[in-house]
């Protein structure tokens, strides 16, 4: 039988430890999910969404892709957002990137990586948009980290401009969109000081966040 035996054993131990702490956890969880949060993050295996924020299964709805992108033609991502907002009625959407992101780094290299080049073109759009700032940074790591931050802000704006979120706000639904960065080297989350709760806030709050992130590089 071709199975990943070790992973199945890990699963048994995990399920047993949860049941020992709360015998009703899985029976209750199987009946419904009622998360307050949607996490849009990177597919990187070093960024486990639930664990980072200390939440149990059922408490965090999750969508992940390379470089935590929100693209208006990506029906996968849009379907997740629509289900989270319209059906689950989440109150918070967190776009969370991470420092040292391999997808962001690949986009910066402008070399061929295969099929993923088509996906990374969206990151390169962010690079072009903020080229006046990024071109002033000579240190490679510093430039990568800055682009990771700028990319999150741009994806927060993209979330806010989906018809799903716009419609939710128009009908008075309580919904906040946040931009965060995760540090691989210390395990800590960094708030990028962008939290948008309505269509009328998008321009002012996003511009304020971008100004804070680029202040040291502009005259």
ABEGO torsion letter per residue (X at the ends): XBBBAAAAAAAAAAAAAAAAABAAAAAAAAABBBBABBBBBBABAABBAAAAAGBBBGABBBBBBBGGBBBAABAAAAAAAAAAAAAAGBABBBBBBBBGBAAAAAAAAGBBAEAAAAAAAAAAAAAAAAAAAAAABABAAAAAAAAAAAAAAAAAAAAAABAAAAAAAAAGBBBBBBBBBBBAAAGBBBBAGBBBABAAAAAAAAAAAAAAAAAAABX
